[in-house]
Amino acid sequence: MVVCLSDSDASVPRGTELPGHGATFGAMLEEFNTAARLLDLEPGLWKVLTSPKRQIVVSCPVEMDSGETEVFTGYRVQYNIALGPAKGGIRFHPAVTLDEVTALAAWMTWKCAVAQVPFGGGKGGVACDPTRMSRRELERLTRRYVAEIVDAIGPDKDIPAPDVNTNDQVMAWVMDTYSMHTGATATAVVTGKPLELGGSAGRREATGRGVSIVAREAARHAGFSLDGARVAVQGFGNVGSVSARLLRRMGARVVAVTDWKGGVYDEGGLDVDAMIEYARQNQTVDGFPAGRPLSNEALLSLDADILVPAALENQITSKNAAGVRARVIVEGANGPTTPEAHRQLHERGVLIVPDILANAGGVTASYFEWVQNRHGYFWPEEDVNERLEAKMMAAFETVVKTARRYRVDLRTAAYVVAIDRVATVTRMRGMYA
C-alpha cells in the first residue's frame, strides 16, 4: 500500500512557517514538509532548507520606443547553493511576483538534487508583458535587468537560463551584458544560448526530451505500453511541442493539444509535425484544421492514458481534479498540480511523475552546456542525448526505489531524494559563523 501524507500527519518545526510568503511558495513548502517528516529532518536543517538564501528585487527603468520611460520590477532569487552555483531561468510575464520566483527557485533546488547535477536553485523574472513590447524594448529591458543583478550572477555564482517568454536570443543579451561588465567574454554565465555563442547541441529540446523519457518509463511502471497510448498535452511551447513530437515518435498517439488560446482534438491522432509548423506561423494551435476545437478545461478531463501539463503552474486544482481521467500525469510545467489536487488524484490511483523529476531534462542539459563552456570542448548532439537519457533514467529509477522503500507516491519520494542529498551536503559543510 502506498500512502500520501498530509500536513496533519505531524507538526512543522516552529519557525519554518514563513508567513511572509504566498500561496505558490506555500504549495512548495507543503510538499517539502511531507518529505522532511519522513526523513526525520532535524529542526535546524528544516529551517535552513525552507529559507531562501538571497532574494533580490530591482527596478529596471527602460526607455520605450515612444520616448517615454517605464519602470519594470525584476527579481532574482538564489534559494540554496549547497550543491553548487544557483541555476534557474529568467521569465518575462505580467504575473511574475517575488513569491512565484522564490517558489520556482526552491523547486530548482530540489530538481537539481533529484537529477544529481552540481547546482543549487535559482530563478529570476521581470513583471512585464513581452507581447506588447518591441524587440528593441525587450533588449533594453534584458540588459538593464542584468546590469542591476550583475554582481549576483556568474559562472561560479548563479547561471540563468531561458524560461517563460525568454529564449536563446535573450540569453545572448544576458551573456553579452555580463561580459561587457566583467571585461571578458563569459559564455558559462548563462545556458540555453545560441549554438554560435557556446550553446549546446540538444539543449533546446532537452526539457521535452526528458519529459518523453520519463513518460515512457512511467507507462512501463504503470503497466502499459507507450505504443498506441493516448496522450494529451496542455501547452505547446518548447516543452509541450517537443514532448508531443518525441512521444509520437516513440509510438504514442497524441490525441489532444491546447495552448493559451485554444486547442484541437482527434481521437485518431494528430499530425504533431504539421501542428508545430502551424503554431510557428500562427503563434497558436487554435484553428489547426485537422481535428475539432478543444478548450484547456476539456483537455484536462479527456479519457487519455497520459496527460502532460506543460503550461503554467496551478492548472490542476481541487476544483477540477475530479474530472481528470488520465492514468498517468507527467508534469512538464513547474507546479501544475496543487497539493490538494495531487492528494485527490493519488487516492484515485493516478500515477503522477512530479515536475522536479519530469522536467529535469532542461537543467541537466544546461549542466552539460556549462561543462562544455568551461572546458571549451563541445559534444555532438548524439552524445548529449545519450547522456541525458542515462541521467533521466537513473533519476527515475532512484525515485521509484525510494517510493517503494518509504511506501509513498513519486512526488514525495522525489522530495525525499532531493532533501536528503541537500541536507547531507549541508551537514558536511557545516554552518559558517
PEVENPE-V859218 format. One record per residue. N is the residue number from 1. SS is DSSP state (alpha for helix, beta for strand, coil for the rest). PSI is psi as a letter, one per 30 degrees, with the letter a starting at -180 (NA if undefined). D_CENTER is the distance of its C-alpha to the mean C-alpha in whole Angstrom. Layout:
# PEVENPE-V859218
[[N/SS/PSI/D_CENTER] [N/SS/PSI/D_CENTER]]
This chain:
# PEVENPE-V859218
[[1/coil/k/30] [2/coil/k/26] [3/beta/l/25] [4/coil/j/23] [5/coil/l/24] [6/coil/l/24] [7/alpha/f/24] [8/alpha/f/28] [9/alpha/f/28] [10/coil/l/29] [11/coil/l/29] [12/coil/k/27] [13/coil/k/28] [14/coil/k/30] [15/coil/f/28] [16/coil/g/24] [17/coil/f/24] [18/coil/i/23] [19/coil/f/25] [20/coil/f/24] [21/coil/l/20] [22/coil/a/19] [23/alpha/e/18] [24/alpha/e/14] [25/alpha/e/15] [26/alpha/e/17] [27/alpha/e/15] [28/alpha/e/13] [29/alpha/e/17] [30/alpha/e/18] [31/alpha/e/16] [32/alpha/e/17] [33/alpha/e/20] [34/alpha/e/21] [35/alpha/e/20] [36/alpha/e/22] [37/alpha/e/25] [38/alpha/e/25] [39/coil/f/25] [40/coil/h/27] [41/coil/k/26] [42/coil/k/28] [43/alpha/e/28] [44/alpha/e/28] [45/alpha/e/25] [46/alpha/e/23] [47/alpha/e/24] [48/alpha/e/23] [49/alpha/f/19] [50/coil/g/19] [51/coil/j/20] [52/coil/k/18] [53/coil/e/20] [54/beta/k/20] [55/beta/j/19] [56/beta/k/21] [57/beta/k/22] [58/beta/l/23] [59/beta/k/26] [60/beta/j/25] [61/beta/k/29] [62/beta/k/29] [63/beta/j/32] [64/coil/l/31] [65/coil/f/33] [66/coil/f/35] [67/coil/f/36] [68/coil/l/35] [69/beta/k/33] [70/beta/k/30] [71/beta/j/28] [72/beta/k/24] [73/beta/k/22] [74/beta/l/19] [75/beta/k/17] [76/beta/k/16] [77/beta/k/15] [78/beta/j/16] [79/beta/e/15] [80/beta/k/16] [81/coil/g/18] [82/coil/e/20] [83/coil/f/18] [84/coil/a/18] [85/coil/l/17] [86/beta/k/14] [87/beta/k/11] [88/beta/l/9] [89/beta/l/9] [90/beta/k/11] [91/beta/k/11] [92/beta/j/15] [93/beta/k/15] [94/coil/f/18] [95/coil/g/17] [96/coil/k/15] [97/coil/l/17] [98/alpha/e/17] [99/alpha/e/16] [100/alpha/e/13] [101/alpha/e/12] [102/alpha/e/13] [103/alpha/e/11] [104/alpha/e/8] [105/alpha/e/10] [106/alpha/e/11] [107/alpha/e/8] [108/alpha/e/7] [109/alpha/e/11] [110/alpha/e/11] [111/alpha/e/8] [112/alpha/e/11] [113/alpha/e/13] [114/alpha/e/13] [115/alpha/f/12] [116/coil/h/15] [117/coil/k/15] [118/coil/h/17] [119/coil/l/14] [120/beta/a/14] [121/beta/k/11] [122/beta/l/11] [123/beta/l/10] [124/beta/l/13] [125/beta/l/14] [126/beta/k/17] [127/beta/j/19] [128/coil/l/20] [129/coil/j/21] [130/alpha/f/20] [131/alpha/f/22] [132/alpha/g/25] [133/coil/k/25] [134/coil/l/27] [135/alpha/e/25] [136/alpha/e/28] [137/alpha/e/26] [138/alpha/e/23] [139/alpha/e/24] [140/alpha/e/26] [141/alpha/e/23] [142/alpha/e/21] [143/alpha/e/24] [144/alpha/e/25] [145/alpha/e/22] [146/alpha/e/21] [147/alpha/e/25] [148/alpha/f/25] [149/alpha/g/22] [150/alpha/e/23] [151/alpha/f/25] [152/alpha/f/22] [153/coil/l/20] [154/beta/l/21] [155/coil/f/21] [156/coil/g/22] [157/coil/e/20] [158/beta/k/17] [159/beta/j/15] [160/beta/l/13] [161/beta/l/11] [162/beta/l/11] [163/coil/a/8] [164/coil/k/10] [165/coil/g/14] [166/coil/l/14] [167/coil/a/15] [168/alpha/e/17] [169/alpha/e/20] [170/alpha/e/18] [171/alpha/e/17] [172/alpha/e/21] [173/alpha/e/22] [174/alpha/e/20] [175/alpha/e/21] [176/alpha/e/25] [177/alpha/e/25] [178/alpha/e/24] [179/alpha/e/27] [180/alpha/e/29] [181/alpha/e/29] [182/alpha/f/29] [183/coil/g/32] [184/coil/k/30] [185/coil/k/28] [186/coil/i/25] [187/alpha/f/22] [188/alpha/g/20] [189/alpha/f/19] [190/beta/l/16] [191/coil/l/15] [192/coil/g/14] [193/coil/l/18] [194/coil/k/20] [195/alpha/e/22] [196/alpha/f/25] [197/alpha/g/24] [198/coil/g/22] [199/coil/l/19] [200/coil/k/19] [201/coil/k/20] [202/coil/f/17] [203/coil/e/14] [204/coil/e/13] [205/coil/f/13] [206/alpha/e/12] [207/alpha/e/8] [208/alpha/e/11] [209/alpha/e/13] [210/alpha/e/11] [211/alpha/e/11] [212/alpha/e/14] [213/alpha/e/15] [214/alpha/f/14] [215/alpha/e/16] [216/alpha/e/19] [217/alpha/e/19] [218/alpha/e/18] [219/alpha/e/21] [220/alpha/e/23] [221/alpha/e/23] [222/alpha/f/23] [223/coil/g/27] [224/coil/l/26] [225/coil/k/26] [226/coil/f/23] [227/coil/j/26] [228/coil/f/27] [229/coil/k/24] [230/beta/k/24] [231/beta/k/20] [232/beta/k/19] [233/beta/k/16] [234/beta/j/15] [235/coil/k/13] [236/coil/h/15] [237/coil/a/13] [238/alpha/e/12] [239/alpha/e/9] [240/alpha/e/12] [241/alpha/e/15] [242/alpha/e/14] [243/alpha/e/14] [244/alpha/e/17] [245/alpha/e/19] [246/alpha/e/18] [247/alpha/e/19] [248/alpha/e/22] [249/alpha/f/23] [250/coil/f/23] [251/coil/f/25] [252/coil/l/23] [253/beta/j/24] [254/beta/j/22] [255/beta/f/24] [256/beta/k/22] [257/beta/k/19] [258/beta/l/19] [259/coil/a/17] [260/coil/f/18] [261/coil/e/22] [262/coil/a/22] [263/beta/a/22] [264/beta/k/25] [265/beta/k/26] [266/coil/j/28] [267/coil/f/29] [268/coil/f/30] [269/coil/k/27] [270/coil/l/26] [271/coil/j/26] [272/alpha/e/23] [273/alpha/e/24] [274/alpha/e/26] [275/alpha/e/23] [276/alpha/e/21] [277/alpha/e/24] [278/alpha/e/25] [279/alpha/e/22] [280/alpha/e/22] [281/alpha/f/26] [282/alpha/f/25] [283/coil/g/22] [284/coil/l/21] [285/coil/f/22] [286/coil/k/24] [287/coil/g/28] [288/coil/k/27] [289/coil/f/31] [290/coil/j/30] [291/coil/l/30] [292/beta/l/30] [293/beta/k/28] [294/beta/k/25] [295/coil/l/23] [296/alpha/e/20] [297/alpha/e/22] [298/alpha/e/24] [299/alpha/e/21] [300/alpha/f/20] [301/coil/g/23] [302/coil/l/24] [303/coil/i/25] [304/coil/l/23] [305/coil/e/22] [306/beta/k/19] [307/beta/k/16] [308/beta/j/13] [309/beta/j/11] [310/coil/h/9] [311/coil/c/10] [312/coil/l/10] [313/coil/l/10] [314/coil/h/13] [315/coil/e/14] [316/beta/j/16] [317/coil/l/18] [318/coil/f/22] [319/coil/e/23] [320/coil/f/22] [321/alpha/e/21] [322/alpha/f/25] [323/alpha/f/25] [324/coil/k/22] [325/coil/g/24] [326/coil/k/21] [327/coil/e/22] [328/beta/k/18] [329/beta/k/15] [330/beta/j/12] [331/coil/j/9] [332/coil/f/7] [333/coil/l/5] [334/coil/k/4] [335/coil/h/8] [336/coil/f/10] [337/beta/k/13] [338/coil/l/15] [339/alpha/e/17] [340/alpha/e/20] [341/alpha/e/19] [342/alpha/e/17] [343/alpha/e/21] [344/alpha/e/23] [345/alpha/e/21] [346/alpha/e/21] [347/alpha/f/25] [348/coil/f/26] [349/coil/g/24] [350/coil/k/21] [351/beta/k/19] [352/beta/k/15] [353/beta/j/13] [354/coil/l/10] [355/alpha/e/6] [356/alpha/f/7] [357/alpha/e/9] [358/alpha/e/8] [359/coil/g/5] [360/coil/f/7] [361/alpha/e/9] [362/alpha/e/8] [363/alpha/f/8] [364/alpha/e/11] [365/alpha/f/13] [366/alpha/e/12] [367/alpha/e/14] [368/alpha/e/17] [369/alpha/e/17] [370/alpha/e/18] [371/alpha/e/20] [372/alpha/e/22] [373/alpha/e/23] [374/alpha/e/24] [375/alpha/f/26] [376/coil/g/27] [377/coil/k/27] [378/coil/k/25] [379/coil/l/24] [380/coil/l/25] [381/alpha/e/22] [382/alpha/e/23] [383/alpha/e/23] [384/alpha/e/19] [385/alpha/e/19] [386/alpha/e/21] [387/alpha/e/19] [388/alpha/e/16] [389/alpha/e/17] [390/alpha/e/19] [391/alpha/e/16] [392/alpha/e/14] [393/alpha/e/18] [394/alpha/e/19] [395/alpha/e/15] [396/alpha/e/16] [397/alpha/e/20] [398/alpha/e/19] [399/alpha/e/17] [400/alpha/e/20] [401/alpha/e/23] [402/alpha/e/22] [403/alpha/e/21] [404/alpha/e/25] [405/alpha/e/26] [406/alpha/f/25] [407/coil/h/26] [408/beta/l/22] [409/coil/l/20] [410/alpha/e/17] [411/alpha/e/14] [412/alpha/e/17] [413/alpha/e/18] [414/alpha/e/14] [415/alpha/e/15] [416/alpha/e/18] [417/alpha/e/17] [418/alpha/e/15] [419/alpha/e/17] [420/alpha/e/20] [421/alpha/e/19] [422/alpha/e/19] [423/alpha/e/22] [424/alpha/e/24] [425/alpha/e/23] [426/alpha/e/24] [427/alpha/e/27] [428/alpha/e/28] [429/alpha/e/28] [430/coil/l/29] [431/coil/j/29] [432/coil/k/31] [433/coil/NA/33]]
